[in-house]
Amino acid sequence: QVQLVESGGGLVQAGGSLRVSCAASGSIVSINAMGWYRQAPGKQRELVAAITSGGSTNYADSVKGRFTISRDNAKNTVYLQMNSLKPEDTAVYSCFAEWGGPILKRSWGQGTQVTVSS
C-alpha cells in the first residue's frame, strides 16, 4: 500500500505562485509514477502533471510553462510549483501515485484547495 499526504495550497492573487507537496509512505519502491489531478466545481477532473520513476514529466497544455513537477527521492515527496497562476487554476488539487504491478494500483491524497483571486 502507498499512502499520500498533501500540503500546501491556499489563496493567492492572480499572477502569484504556490507550491503543493505530496509525501508518500508505505510501498515506496513500487511507485511507477506520481502526479496531480485537479477538479474545479462543475468541471471534469483533469490531469495537471505527472512524473515517472524515471523522471519523465507530462503536463496539461493549460499549465505548460507555468507549472513544474519535481521530486525529492530522499524525502519521497513530489512537488508541484505553480507560477503565474490564473483564476481558472482554481480547483481542488489531488495527488496520486501509481504503484504495484503487473496490474497498477492507484492511491490518492486527501486533496488541497487552490484558489486564485482575480
LOZA-302893 format. One record per residue (C-alpha): residue in one letter; x, y, z; chain; residue number from 1. Coordinates in nm, 4 decimals, decimal comma. Layout:
// residues N
<torlo A; <X; Y; Z>; A; NUM>
...
// end
This chain:
// residues 118
<torlo Q; <0,0000; 0,0000; 0,0000>; A; 1>
<torlo V; <0,1015; 0,3583; -0,0639>; A; 2>
<torlo Q; <-0,0253; 0,6435; 0,1486>; A; 3>
<torlo L; <-0,0130; 1,0064; 0,0369>; A; 4>
<torlo V; <-0,0256; 1,3235; 0,2427>; A; 5>
<torlo E; <-0,0587; 1,6585; 0,0718>; A; 6>
<torlo S; <0,0365; 2,0001; 0,1978>; A; 7>
<torlo G; <0,0403; 2,3497; 0,0605>; A; 8>
<torlo G; <-0,2254; 2,5185; -0,1443>; A; 9>
<torlo G; <-0,4290; 2,8143; -0,0273>; A; 10>
<torlo L; <-0,5352; 3,1517; -0,1605>; A; 11>
<torlo V; <-0,3242; 3,3637; -0,3932>; A; 12>
<torlo Q; <-0,3801; 3,6554; -0,6260>; A; 13>
<torlo A; <-0,3618; 3,6122; -0,9996>; A; 14>
<torlo G; <-0,0029; 3,6139; -1,1171>; A; 15>
<torlo G; <0,1206; 3,4730; -0,7895>; A; 16>
<torlo S; <0,2809; 3,1426; -0,7033>; A; 17>
<torlo L; <0,2051; 2,8459; -0,4824>; A; 18>
<torlo R; <0,3664; 2,5113; -0,4174>; A; 19>
<torlo V; <0,1869; 2,1942; -0,3191>; A; 20>
<torlo S; <0,3644; 1,8890; -0,1853>; A; 21>
<torlo C; <0,2778; 1,5213; -0,1726>; A; 22>
<torlo A; <0,4639; 1,2922; 0,0638>; A; 23>
<torlo A; <0,4447; 0,9182; 0,0037>; A; 24>
<torlo S; <0,4856; 0,6396; 0,2551>; A; 25>
<torlo G; <0,4432; 0,2640; 0,2511>; A; 26>
<torlo S; <0,5477; 0,0619; -0,0539>; A; 27>
<torlo I; <0,7638; 0,3398; -0,1957>; A; 28>
<torlo V; <0,9782; 0,1148; -0,4129>; A; 29>
<torlo S; <0,6749; 0,0018; -0,6103>; A; 30>
<torlo I; <0,5735; 0,3518; -0,7224>; A; 31>
<torlo N; <0,5814; 0,3941; -1,1011>; A; 32>
<torlo A; <0,4547; 0,7489; -1,1244>; A; 33>
<torlo M; <0,3132; 1,0319; -0,9176>; A; 34>
<torlo G; <0,1326; 1,3447; -1,0097>; A; 35>
<torlo W; <-0,1589; 1,5766; -0,9635>; A; 36>
<torlo Y; <-0,5133; 1,5971; -1,0872>; A; 37>
<torlo R; <-0,7405; 1,8907; -1,0301>; A; 38>
<torlo Q; <-1,1138; 1,9407; -1,0331>; A; 39>
<torlo A; <-1,2984; 2,2681; -1,0367>; A; 40>
<torlo P; <-1,6680; 2,2967; -0,9490>; A; 41>
<torlo G; <-1,8822; 2,1829; -1,2384>; A; 42>
<torlo K; <-1,5838; 2,0647; -1,4400>; A; 43>
<torlo Q; <-1,4306; 1,7285; -1,5118>; A; 44>
<torlo R; <-1,1213; 1,6176; -1,3308>; A; 45>
<torlo E; <-0,8100; 1,6756; -1,5379>; A; 46>
<torlo L; <-0,4528; 1,5575; -1,5152>; A; 47>
<torlo V; <-0,2296; 1,8524; -1,4358>; A; 48>
<torlo A; <0,1168; 1,6981; -1,4240>; A; 49>
<torlo A; <0,2868; 1,3664; -1,3661>; A; 50>
<torlo I; <0,6392; 1,2395; -1,3132>; A; 51>
<torlo T; <0,7562; 0,8828; -1,3588>; A; 52>
<torlo S; <1,0077; 0,6903; -1,1540>; A; 53>
<torlo G; <1,2485; 0,7513; -1,4395>; A; 54>
<torlo G; <1,1997; 1,1260; -1,4169>; A; 55>
<torlo S; <0,9881; 1,1792; -1,7277>; A; 56>
<torlo T; <0,7289; 1,4503; -1,6902>; A; 57>
<torlo N; <0,3969; 1,5246; -1,8512>; A; 58>
<torlo Y; <0,1863; 1,8400; -1,8289>; A; 59>
<torlo A; <-0,1573; 1,9533; -1,9300>; A; 60>
<torlo D; <-0,1386; 2,2050; -2,2133>; A; 61>
<torlo S; <-0,3091; 2,4616; -1,9919>; A; 62>
<torlo V; <-0,0220; 2,4640; -1,7405>; A; 63>
<torlo K; <0,2831; 2,4135; -1,9620>; A; 64>
<torlo G; <0,5423; 2,6803; -1,8985>; A; 65>
<torlo R; <0,3796; 2,7808; -1,5708>; A; 66>
<torlo F; <0,3784; 2,4670; -1,3540>; A; 67>
<torlo T; <0,6723; 2,2443; -1,2717>; A; 68>
<torlo I; <0,6553; 1,8999; -1,1156>; A; 69>
<torlo S; <0,9603; 1,7690; -0,9353>; A; 70>
<torlo R; <1,0513; 1,5081; -0,6808>; A; 71>
<torlo D; <1,2844; 1,4608; -0,3876>; A; 72>
<torlo N; <1,3608; 1,0917; -0,3675>; A; 73>
<torlo A; <1,5271; 1,1255; -0,0276>; A; 74>
<torlo K; <1,2028; 1,2640; 0,1153>; A; 75>
<torlo N; <0,9697; 1,0513; -0,1004>; A; 76>
<torlo T; <0,7975; 1,3753; -0,1900>; A; 77>
<torlo V; <0,6692; 1,5221; -0,5124>; A; 78>
<torlo Y; <0,6208; 1,8943; -0,5559>; A; 79>
<torlo L; <0,4069; 2,1000; -0,7907>; A; 80>
<torlo Q; <0,5371; 2,4528; -0,8269>; A; 81>
<torlo M; <0,2671; 2,6740; -0,9720>; A; 82>
<torlo N; <0,3671; 3,0122; -1,1124>; A; 83>
<torlo S; <0,1752; 3,2809; -1,2984>; A; 84>
<torlo L; <-0,1445; 3,1476; -1,1502>; A; 85>
<torlo K; <-0,4750; 3,2350; -1,3139>; A; 86>
<torlo P; <-0,8279; 3,2340; -1,1718>; A; 87>
<torlo E; <-0,9028; 2,9350; -1,3928>; A; 88>
<torlo D; <-0,6431; 2,7364; -1,1981>; A; 89>
<torlo T; <-0,8771; 2,7434; -0,9003>; A; 90>
<torlo A; <-0,9598; 2,3848; -0,8102>; A; 91>
<torlo V; <-0,9061; 2,1048; -0,5637>; A; 92>
<torlo Y; <-0,5684; 1,9537; -0,6408>; A; 93>
<torlo S; <-0,5288; 1,5846; -0,5625>; A; 94>
<torlo C; <-0,2041; 1,3939; -0,5589>; A; 95>
<torlo F; <-0,1932; 1,0402; -0,6910>; A; 96>
<torlo A; <0,0564; 0,7574; -0,7055>; A; 97>
<torlo E; <0,0522; 0,4600; -0,9393>; A; 98>
<torlo W; <0,2218; 0,1574; -0,7925>; A; 99>
<torlo G; <0,2482; -0,2166; -0,7919>; A; 100>
<torlo G; <0,2318; -0,4437; -1,0898>; A; 101>
<torlo P; <0,1599; -0,6050; -1,3257>; A; 102>
<torlo I; <-0,1812; -0,4510; -1,2558>; A; 103>
<torlo L; <-0,1163; -0,0957; -1,1449>; A; 104>
<torlo K; <-0,2924; 0,0371; -0,8395>; A; 105>
<torlo R; <-0,3599; 0,3981; -0,7593>; A; 106>
<torlo S; <-0,3561; 0,5819; -0,4295>; A; 107>
<torlo W; <-0,4868; 0,9324; -0,3688>; A; 108>
<torlo G; <-0,4078; 1,2158; -0,1363>; A; 109>
<torlo Q; <-0,6765; 1,3984; 0,0563>; A; 110>
<torlo G; <-0,6879; 1,6917; -0,1855>; A; 111>
<torlo T; <-0,5964; 2,0524; -0,1250>; A; 112>
<torlo Q; <-0,7786; 2,3658; -0,2319>; A; 113>
<torlo V; <-0,6034; 2,6181; -0,4533>; A; 114>
<torlo T; <-0,7898; 2,9434; -0,5019>; A; 115>
<torlo V; <-0,6672; 3,2177; -0,7336>; A; 116>
<torlo S; <-0,8381; 3,5529; -0,6990>; A; 117>
<torlo S; <-0,8591; 3,7993; -0,9838>; A; 118>
// end
